[in-house]
Amino acid sequence: MSEYIVLLSTFPSEDEAEKLGTEMVKKGLVACVNLVPKIRSIYKWKEKVYNEEEILLIMKSRKEKSKEIIEFINNNHSYEVPEVISLSISSGSKRYLAWIDENCG
């Protein structure tokens, strides 16, 4: 199983995504975040279908940090049920993965 992960989470605004992303980098939870603006999400919430513009946050970290990252997002996100999913990194540049190690302990 991979030691490294990519996490995805959507946000209603760039300000909120940037604020939480910056905090996670400062805390050493993630090595890097990418903000992908203006994605369109279609989803069902409480029996109503929504078609909304959101910001996608792509985060790179170590697997051992996933629980803490998920908890941080759940405690600080404005959504009642924020999206937080984690994908294993099966391979990557050794220098980049070492950089993740340096920034995530």
HELIX and SHEET records of a PDB file:
HELIX    1   1 GLU A   14  LYS A   26  1                                  13    
HELIX    2   2 LYS A   63  LYS A   65  5                                   3    
HELIX    3   3 SER A   66  ASN A   76  1                                  11    
HELIX    4   4 LYS A   94  CYS A  104  1                                  11    
SHEET    1   A 4 CYS A  32  TRP A  45  0                                        
SHEET    2   A 4 LYS A  48  ARG A  62 -1                                        
SHEET    3   A 4 TYR A   4  PHE A  11 -1                                        
SHEET    4   A 4 ILE A  85  SER A  88 -1                                        
END                                                                             
